[in-house]
Amino acid sequence: MTISAIKEKLHSFIDTAKEKQLAELYLFIADKFAEKYDWWEDEDFIAEIDRRIKDFESGKTKGVSWEEVKLKARLRLAADKDRKMDLMKQAGSDPLFLADMKELD
């Protein structure tokens, strides 16, 4: 199929398409032609990542385990006090965790 034929078919489709079809086509085309953001080309982003890595490697900041992240999220979302108390018991006596818990009160 030639480029002219493709353009003709697209114009015909656009001229007869329903509103929803036009919206979907527009989103599809806009996404295909949109400029994609490349994190690795962003100097500010790279500088921030480098700073965070240095802080972690030097011991200035402490990493958090995935289990701790999930537990804290569950605690923040726990609606009833009984559930919150059960989760706090799971956390044990971790001093960092308990310090974070003060923020929730």
Residue frames as qw, qx, qy, qz and C-alpha x, y, z in Angstrom:
[[0.000, 0.891, 0.454, 0.000, 0.00, 0.00, 0.00],
 [0.411, 0.479, -0.022, 0.775, 1.35, 3.41, -0.91],
 [0.192, -0.209, -0.434, 0.855, 1.71, 6.31, 1.48],
 [0.297, -0.065, -0.217, -0.928, -1.05, 8.12, -0.44],
 [0.597, -0.277, -0.666, -0.351, -3.41, 5.21, 0.02],
 [0.466, -0.289, -0.671, 0.500, -2.61, 4.99, 3.73],
 [0.013, -0.112, -0.200, 0.973, -3.28, 8.72, 4.16],
 [0.441, -0.158, -0.435, -0.769, -6.58, 8.40, 2.25],
 [0.604, -0.320, -0.729, -0.046, -7.73, 5.49, 4.43],
 [0.342, -0.256, -0.540, 0.725, -6.76, 7.36, 7.62],
 [0.160, 0.013, -0.026, -0.987, -8.61, 10.49, 6.49],
 [0.547, -0.234, -0.585, -0.552, -11.65, 8.39, 5.64],
 [0.546, -0.321, -0.726, 0.268, -11.54, 6.70, 9.01],
 [0.185, -0.185, -0.369, 0.892, -11.18, 10.02, 10.85],
 [0.282, -0.079, -0.243, -0.925, -14.04, 11.57, 8.88],
 [0.663, -0.248, -0.512, -0.487, -16.45, 8.74, 9.73],
 [0.444, -0.031, -0.784, 0.434, -15.22, 7.72, 13.21],
 [0.479, -0.763, -0.405, -0.158, -17.33, 8.09, 16.32],
 [0.168, -0.889, 0.243, -0.351, -16.18, 10.38, 19.13],
 [0.791, -0.506, 0.343, -0.012, -14.84, 7.56, 21.29],
 [0.887, 0.240, 0.194, 0.344, -12.88, 6.07, 18.39],
 [0.354, 0.812, -0.088, 0.456, -11.34, 9.47, 17.63],
 [0.430, -0.813, 0.309, -0.243, -10.33, 9.96, 21.25],
 [0.896, -0.258, 0.336, 0.131, -8.70, 6.51, 21.37],
 [0.756, 0.494, 0.120, 0.412, -6.91, 7.07, 18.06],
 [0.078, 0.902, -0.173, 0.387, -5.65, 10.45, 19.24],
 [0.630, -0.681, 0.360, -0.101, -4.30, 9.00, 22.50],
 [0.924, 0.034, 0.286, 0.252, -2.59, 6.19, 20.59],
 [0.591, 0.649, 0.049, 0.476, -0.94, 8.54, 18.12],
 [0.158, -0.907, 0.202, -0.333, -0.04, 11.14, 20.74],
 [0.786, -0.520, 0.331, 0.036, 1.64, 8.46, 22.84],
 [0.876, 0.225, 0.229, 0.360, 3.64, 7.15, 19.88],
 [0.454, 0.675, 0.028, 0.581, 4.94, 10.60, 18.97],
 [0.436, -0.893, 0.016, -0.109, 5.36, 11.97, 22.49],
 [0.331, 0.652, -0.578, 0.362, 8.86, 12.77, 23.57],
 [0.857, -0.346, -0.373, 0.077, 9.94, 10.13, 26.03],
 [0.272, -0.869, 0.340, -0.234, 11.69, 11.24, 29.21],
 [0.830, 0.187, -0.450, 0.271, 15.03, 9.51, 29.70],
 [0.630, -0.776, -0.017, 0.037, 15.99, 9.52, 33.38],
 [0.813, -0.223, 0.164, 0.511, 19.58, 8.70, 32.56],
 [0.425, 0.510, 0.190, 0.724, 19.94, 11.86, 30.46],
 [0.296, -0.884, -0.159, -0.324, 18.76, 14.08, 33.37],
 [0.447, 0.412, -0.510, 0.609, 21.86, 15.44, 35.12],
 [0.382, -0.470, 0.340, -0.719, 19.91, 16.51, 38.23],
 [0.934, -0.169, -0.062, -0.309, 18.41, 13.05, 38.59],
 [0.832, 0.234, -0.396, 0.311, 21.81, 11.38, 38.23],
 [0.142, 0.500, -0.471, 0.713, 23.33, 13.78, 40.79],
 [0.636, -0.402, 0.226, -0.618, 20.55, 12.98, 43.28],
 [0.980, -0.026, -0.179, -0.079, 20.97, 9.22, 42.81],
 [0.627, 0.383, -0.455, 0.503, 24.75, 9.55, 43.25],
 [0.170, -0.524, 0.408, -0.728, 24.24, 11.58, 46.45],
 [0.830, -0.297, 0.100, -0.461, 21.85, 9.00, 47.88],
 [0.929, 0.138, -0.311, 0.142, 24.21, 6.13, 47.05],
 [0.377, 0.462, -0.485, 0.640, 27.12, 7.93, 48.74],
 [0.446, -0.474, 0.314, -0.691, 24.99, 8.65, 51.83],
 [0.952, -0.154, -0.042, -0.261, 23.99, 4.99, 52.05],
 [0.844, 0.261, -0.352, 0.310, 27.49, 3.63, 51.46],
 [0.207, 0.499, -0.461, 0.705, 29.01, 6.00, 54.02],
 [0.352, -0.344, -0.797, 0.349, 26.44, 5.03, 56.65],
 [0.085, -0.032, 0.135, -0.987, 24.94, 8.51, 56.76],
 [0.688, -0.018, -0.014, -0.725, 21.55, 7.02, 55.93],
 [0.373, -0.110, 0.910, -0.142, 20.18, 3.59, 56.75],
 [0.355, -0.021, -0.715, -0.602, 18.36, 1.44, 54.26],
 [0.616, -0.037, 0.445, -0.649, 14.96, 0.00, 55.06],
 [0.199, -0.002, 0.964, 0.174, 13.99, -3.61, 54.38],
 [0.340, -0.189, -0.592, -0.706, 11.00, -4.38, 52.19],
 [0.427, -0.434, -0.786, 0.107, 9.35, -6.10, 55.14],
 [0.211, -0.412, -0.396, 0.793, 9.64, -2.92, 57.22],
 [0.148, 0.055, -0.297, -0.942, 8.23, -0.79, 54.40],
 [0.419, -0.308, -0.734, -0.437, 5.21, -3.11, 54.07],
 [0.399, -0.454, -0.701, 0.379, 4.63, -3.21, 57.83],
 [0.093, -0.307, -0.185, 0.929, 4.76, 0.59, 58.13],
 [0.272, -0.067, -0.471, -0.836, 2.34, 0.95, 55.21],
 [0.449, -0.390, -0.789, -0.156, -0.07, -1.54, 56.77],
 [0.309, -0.427, -0.560, 0.639, 0.10, 0.31, 60.08],
 [0.046, 0.188, -0.048, -0.980, -0.65, 3.64, 58.45],
 [0.415, -0.098, -0.554, -0.715, -3.61, 2.13, 56.63],
 [0.273, -0.269, -0.901, 0.204, -4.94, 0.05, 59.55],
 [0.300, -0.551, -0.270, -0.731, -8.36, 1.40, 60.37],
 [0.723, -0.611, -0.194, -0.257, -9.03, -0.29, 63.67],
 [0.239, -0.777, 0.520, -0.263, -6.89, -0.21, 66.81],
 [0.882, -0.213, 0.415, -0.066, -6.88, -4.00, 67.26],
 [0.843, 0.478, 0.074, 0.236, -5.31, -4.50, 63.84],
 [0.209, 0.857, -0.314, 0.350, -2.78, -1.74, 64.56],
 [0.562, -0.630, 0.490, -0.217, -1.84, -3.37, 67.88],
 [0.951, 0.057, 0.294, 0.076, -1.33, -6.76, 66.17],
 [0.662, 0.667, -0.074, 0.332, 0.98, -5.16, 63.62],
 [0.102, -0.849, 0.396, -0.335, 2.93, -3.33, 66.32],
 [0.806, -0.403, 0.427, -0.077, 3.50, -6.61, 68.15],
 [0.897, 0.358, 0.135, 0.220, 4.95, -8.03, 64.92],
 [0.339, 0.849, -0.224, 0.337, 7.42, -5.15, 64.81],
 [0.792, -0.190, -0.379, 0.438, 8.92, -6.17, 68.13],
 [0.402, -0.830, -0.105, 0.372, 11.22, -3.76, 69.90],
 [0.611, 0.334, 0.213, 0.685, 13.13, -2.38, 66.92],
 [0.231, -0.589, -0.234, 0.738, 14.17, 1.12, 68.10],
 [0.029, -0.112, 0.418, 0.901, 14.05, 2.63, 64.61],
 [0.213, -0.429, -0.775, -0.413, 10.60, 1.22, 64.04],
 [0.308, -0.661, -0.596, 0.336, 9.38, 2.48, 67.41],
 [0.174, -0.408, 0.011, 0.896, 10.75, 5.95, 66.66],
 [0.103, -0.111, -0.596, -0.788, 8.84, 5.96, 63.40],
 [0.252, -0.530, -0.806, -0.071, 5.71, 4.90, 65.22],
 [0.178, -0.521, -0.382, 0.742, 5.76, 8.09, 67.26],
 [0.053, 0.115, -0.363, -0.923, 5.07, 9.93, 64.00],
 [0.263, -0.333, -0.796, -0.431, 1.76, 8.05, 63.67],
 [0.259, -0.528, -0.702, 0.402, 0.37, 9.12, 67.03]]
